[in-house]
Structure formats: structure tokens, C-alpha cells
Amino acid sequence: MDQTADIVIVGSGIGGSSLAYSLAKSGRRIVILERGTHLRDTPEARDDAAIFQKGFYRSTEEWVGTDGKPFLPGNYYYVGGNSKFYGAVMYRYRREDFAPRPHMDGSSPGWPISYEELEPWYTRAEEVFKVRGDASQDPTEPPRTGPYRFPPVPDEPAMAAVRNRLSKAGVHPSSLPLAIDIDEWLRRAQTGWDAFPNTGAGKIDAETGPLAQALSHSNVTLLTGASVTRLETDPSGQRVIAAVFIKDGTEQRISADVFAVAGGAVQTAALLLRSANATHPNGLANASDQLGRNFMNHNTTAMLAVDPFSANTSVYQKTFAFNDFYNQDPATGFPLGNVQLLGHITGNILKANAPMLPRWLATLIARNCYGWFLTSEDLPNPESRVLVRDGRIVMHWMRSNMRAHETLIRRTRTVMRKAGFPIVLTRTFGRKTTSHQCGTARLGNDPATSVVSPDCRSHDIANLYVTDASVLPTSAAVNPALTIAALAIKAGAAIDRS
Ligand SMILES: Cc1cc2nc3c(=O)[nH]c(=O)nc-3n(C[C@H](O)[C@H](O)[C@H](O)COP(=O)(O)OP(=O)(O)OC[C@H]3O[C@@H](n4cnc5c(N)ncnc54)[C@H](O)[C@@H]3O)c2cc1C
């Protein structure tokens, strides 16, 4: 069965949905192909044991690691992609992230565009995700054309007390920019939202935000359960002419004028590599040999700050962060990263991450702890890459800049102790935590060293775009989703002009 459209988008995550939203008003016939289905509301949606211990929502698709061994990555395939589970932290990259700068173990190359060029697109992304925050609190907040439209999610009393203790310890807590309607979220059940699936409208994710708006236009269609296996070009190799996909067990084709791939940083690279043909023997959009390279994934650590003398009575907890070490470590001068609250840690969540702990101890620690998520920049390296070998995805992640991350852990531990948390436990995440994957099809001006232009268009194939986390040329040290959305909305405007 052959179908046609004006624009085909592969993937309905943050990147694909934001692109569809950006183009919806153009009137062009847009078809989004999504391999997953809608995430339905069932009792498991707010059951921490089902989510964290039993892996109820986990895919069974394995990737192969550097050591040649298969592993189950924390990658989700639903309408809305990984954002169905995200913490809804919608940071802009800091202004300093766009310029080259030295790091403890190397350097970050900067971007081909400035923060100021992306600013209007950040504003549009914040609008569609209804981001709430307060730009006056964070000394690293980049310049903005206007304030956040909605006030921050309020601290619960237990967390207001922690904010106060941290201020007294000398750091500057600032409300997180969040795409959360807290009343709506809590109406379903009294839990946090970080890593919990969004089955209603409480979290504004790719599906409930930009995709919903795009689908309100009759020219936009979503096909679920449609897994794209390859893109085909014309015999000259200059244009993509069709996407081939499997739906309901049968192979189908759809032709279009424009194709955008937004399958997530790993799956996008894999799809374009698998689409190799006689005119593109190394994969589509890969004349530079950069496709799949520069894979980054952030260095991240969970930190539990325990106060044995007072219980954490909060429900959702994740309302603030501090960026005191983001741009500069006071001792070495190097950028270290971001420290933000995790969602409330329960005994079941702790037990899932530390199975060796006896249940009573996990419950006790969870009752008295405050969970933090520490993020440091992973630097681009062409040898850190995604490959397809014998049809299987190989994730050869060479993490970098760990000395900066270890320094961030030390500095944060000192802050926590000063704030009255005598016990501080940490666990650094490894390759299975692929949540902040990016960089496999980086944008740039030079076709020799990048895969797509700053408008996310392939340097090699004029009607092929990549609009997801793949295009990020650096990972910075803040959560990526808003930057992915801003770039995709910007790409939509470029497609509309063409
Ligand atoms: C638990 C968790 C918490 C997170 N918290 C935050 C946070 O607070 N803030 C933040 O900024 N980021 C957060 N992230 C990261 C954020 O969710 C991702 O950076 C973002 O969602 C990536 O969007 P994407 O469009 O690049 O890809 P994806 O989300 O991976 O979307 C790609 C979509 O394409 C589909 N697809 C893939 N291949 C194909 C194919 N061949 N054919 C058809 N469809 C295909 C997939 O099913 C998926 O729906 C979190 C992630 C996780 C897992």
C-alpha cells in the first residue's frame, strides 16, 4: 500500500512533535510515523514498584555495549517518546554554553549559532510546553525577552525548609522551570512525576503539548505502530523519495516532498545508517562520516542527602536546583554542572536502584532522604559513537570529563553537610541510563565536520531534516528537552520558508 504526504516526520518525541507543531499551520499534509502506541492509563501508571522494580513500561529492545554485551537501555517507545517519563525540567542552555570553553578534561566546541539567535525559539517552545518558572532567582539564567508566563510550581513545606537550609549554606537555590500542571498531576494520585509515565494532562510532554496542538489541524495525521525501517532516495541520491515502514506486520511505503527524522539520538543515527544505498554507501546524510559520532549522554549521579532527625514529608519534591558550580568551580575555575532535585525517593525506588539493601533499610533511608540529580557536561568525541552491526544497534559511549563530575559531587556533598545532612550517599549512572542521549547528527556550518545545518537540514540531501536530540553539538549540563524543541520549531520555520 503506497501513501503520499507533503512532509513525513519519523518519531513523535519532543523533536518530531515540536516540528509538527511548528508546521501545522502551513496547511501542508503532514504524516507522523511513530513506532510506539499511546500510553494508556492503568493502575501501574502510579505504582512505583511496577515502574521502577518490575520495569512495566520498559522496552525489550536490547542494544549492544562497548564490551560487546547486550543491555536493556532506559529508552521508551510511545507516542511522545521519552518525554512521557521525563522530569519536565525545561531549562534553556545557559548563554555560556553556546561559546567554546575549556573544561577540566578537554574543551566544549560551542555552537554555530548564538544564544541570542535561539532565544525567540526558546520563547515559542516555552509557550507550547506551558513552562513555569521565575527567571529572577538563578544567577546563570540567560537574558530573556520576557518573564515566564506562569509562576513556578510551589515548594512543599518540607522543601521550603530545605531551600532555606541551602541558602544558609551559601548556595542560591532557584525554582526549576517545569512543564507541570501540579493540581492536575496530583488529581490522579499523590506521587512525584519524575520517571512516572504521564497518562493525563498533568505533565506537558511532547504528546500533551506540541503534538496535541498539531493534531488539532486537519492536515496533520499520526500513524502509530509504524516502525520505519529505511528511507529510500532517488537513483541520483539527491532526494529522499520514500519512507518504508512496518505496520500491522506489513511493509508499507509513504512518499513525500520533505522528510524529517526524529527517532531520538540513537535510533535516528541507526535509521540513517541502515538506509545506506549505492549512492550513500555509508548511510544517508553521512558524507562527512560524522553520522553516529559525537554521541553524548551527560555524566549524572543520584545523591541522597539524609537527615536522620527529620522525615521528608513531601509528595513531589522536584521544585528547585542550584547552579552555583555551573559556570565556575571556585577552586579550579572550570565549569562543573547543575544540581537539581529528583522526584521524591520512595523505598521501592531506592530498592530498585540498590537491590542489595534490605527492605527495612531502604524504607528508612527513603523516609529521611532528599534526592538530588547532578549533571555535568559530556564532551563531544568522534570516537564515542552509535553503529549498526549485523542489524543491531551498538552504543559505544566514551564518557568524558569525569573529573569535573567528581568535583561536582565533592562540592555538592560539602554543601549538603553544611546544610545539616550528615549522611550523603551517591550513585553515578552508567550506560543503561540513556535519558540524555544526544549528538549523533550534530549541526554545524561545515559539511565536512557536521551532519546538518543550523536549520537541521542535511548537508548532503536537500529534502532531509533531522530534528531531535541528535543535532545537539554539545550536551551542556542542563536537561536537553527545551533546546531540542526550540531547534525543531526553528527548523519548521525554515521548512515553511523553503
Ligand atoms: C526518565 C527520564 C527523565 C527525563 N527528564 C528530563 C527532564 O526533566 N528534562 C529534559 O529536558 N529532559 C529529560 N529527559 C530527556 C528527554 O526526555 C529527552 O531528551 C527527549 O525526550 C528526547 O526527545 P527526542 O525527540 O530526541 O527523542 P525521543 O524521545 O526518543 O523520541 C523519539 C520517538 O521516535 C520514535 N521512533 C524511534 N525510531 C523510530 C522509527 N524507526 N520509526 C518510527 N518511530 C520511531 C520513538 O518511539 C519515540 O517516540 C528525561 C528522559 C527520561 C527517560
The ligand as a Tripos MOL2 file, in Angstrom:
@<TRIPOS>MOLECULE
LIG
   53    58     1     0     0
SMALL
NO_CHARGES

@<TRIPOS>ATOM
      1 C1         13.1490    9.2010   32.9190 C.3       1 LIG1
      2 C2         13.5560   10.3840   32.0740 C.ar      1 LIG1
      3 C3         13.5540   11.6640   32.6300 C.ar      1 LIG1
      4 C4         13.9310   12.7620   31.8470 C.ar      1 LIG1
      5 N1         13.8000   14.0190   32.3730 N.ar      1 LIG1
      6 C5         14.0660   15.0920   31.5940 C.ar      1 LIG1
      7 C6         13.8190   16.4120   32.0580 C.ar      1 LIG1
      8 O1         13.3450   16.6340   33.1720 O.2       1 LIG1
      9 N2         14.0980   17.4350   31.2270 N.ar      1 LIG1
     10 C7         14.6220   17.2510   29.9750 C.ar      1 LIG1
     11 O2         14.9110   18.2280   29.2880 O.2       1 LIG1
     12 N3         14.8480   16.0170   29.5080 N.ar      1 LIG1
     13 C8         14.5600   14.9410   30.2750 C.ar      1 LIG1
     14 N4         14.7300   13.6840   29.7750 N.ar      1 LIG1
     15 C9         15.2620   13.5540   28.4170 C.3       1 LIG1
     16 C10        14.1980   13.8780   27.3910 C.3       1 LIG1
     17 O3         13.0480   13.1270   27.6500 O.3       1 LIG1
     18 C11        14.7590   13.5930   26.0020 C.3       1 LIG1
     19 O4         15.9210   14.3840   25.8030 O.3       1 LIG1
     20 C12        13.7890   13.9200   24.8970 C.3       1 LIG1
     21 O5         12.5220   13.3910   25.1670 O.3       1 LIG1
     22 C13        14.3330   13.3790   23.5810 C.3       1 LIG1
     23 O6         13.4440   13.6910   22.5500 O.3       1 LIG1
     24 P1         13.7220   13.1900   21.0740 P.3       1 LIG1
     25 O7         12.6730   13.7660   20.2120 O.co2     1 LIG1
     26 O8         15.1490   13.4380   20.7440 O.co2     1 LIG1
     27 O9         13.6260   11.5940   21.1120 O.3       1 LIG1
     28 P2         12.6420   10.5120   21.7520 P.3       1 LIG1
     29 O10        12.0130   10.9820   22.9940 O.co2     1 LIG1
     30 O11        13.4450    9.2430   21.8250 O.co2     1 LIG1
     31 O12        11.5070   10.3410   20.6700 O.3       1 LIG1
     32 C14        11.7080    9.5990   19.5060 C.3       1 LIG1
     33 C15        10.4130    8.9660   19.0770 C.3       1 LIG1
     34 O13        10.6250    8.3350   17.8300 O.3       1 LIG1
     35 C16        10.0930    7.0200   17.8390 C.3       1 LIG1
     36 N5         10.9060    6.2500   16.9130 N.ar      1 LIG1
     37 C17        12.2050    5.9110   17.0420 C.ar      1 LIG1
     38 N6         12.6270    5.2290   15.9610 N.ar      1 LIG1
     39 C18        11.5660    5.1290   15.1290 C.ar      1 LIG1
     40 C19        11.3630    4.5310   13.8570 C.ar      1 LIG1
     41 N7         12.3630    3.8950   13.2260 N.pl3     1 LIG1
     42 N8         10.1300    4.5920   13.2890 N.ar      1 LIG1
     43 C20         9.1180    5.2370   13.9110 C.ar      1 LIG1
     44 N9          9.2570    5.8220   15.1370 N.ar      1 LIG1
     45 C21        10.4690    5.7760   15.7270 C.ar      1 LIG1
     46 C22        10.2090    6.5800   19.2930 C.3       1 LIG1
     47 O14         9.2720    5.5640   19.6020 O.3       1 LIG1
     48 C23         9.9270    7.8870   20.0290 C.3       1 LIG1
     49 O15         8.5540    8.0760   20.2740 O.3       1 LIG1
     50 C24        14.3560   12.5640   30.5120 C.ar      1 LIG1
     51 C25        14.3490   11.2790   29.9530 C.ar      1 LIG1
     52 C26        13.9500   10.2060   30.7190 C.ar      1 LIG1
     53 C27        13.9440    8.8300   30.0930 C.3       1 LIG1
@<TRIPOS>BOND
     1     1     2 1
     2     2     3 ar
     3     2    52 ar
     4     3     4 ar
     5     4     5 ar
     6     4    50 ar
     7     5     6 ar
     8     6     7 ar
     9     6    13 1
    10     7     8 2
    11     7     9 ar
    12     9    10 ar
    13    10    11 2
    14    10    12 ar
    15    12    13 ar
    16    13    14 ar
    17    14    15 1
    18    14    50 ar
    19    15    16 1
    20    16    17 1
    21    16    18 1
    22    18    19 1
    23    18    20 1
    24    20    21 1
    25    20    22 1
    26    22    23 1
    27    23    24 1
    28    24    25 2
    29    24    26 1
    30    24    27 1
    31    27    28 1
    32    28    29 2
    33    28    30 1
    34    28    31 1
    35    31    32 1
    36    32    33 1
    37    33    34 1
    38    33    48 1
    39    34    35 1
    40    35    36 1
    41    35    46 1
    42    36    37 ar
    43    36    45 ar
    44    37    38 ar
    45    38    39 ar
    46    39    40 ar
    47    39    45 ar
    48    40    41 1
    49    40    42 ar
    50    42    43 ar
    51    43    44 ar
    52    44    45 ar
    53    46    47 1
    54    46    48 1
    55    48    49 1
    56    50    51 ar
    57    51    52 ar
    58    52    53 1
@<TRIPOS>SUBSTRUCTURE
     1 LIG1         1 GROUP 0 **** ****
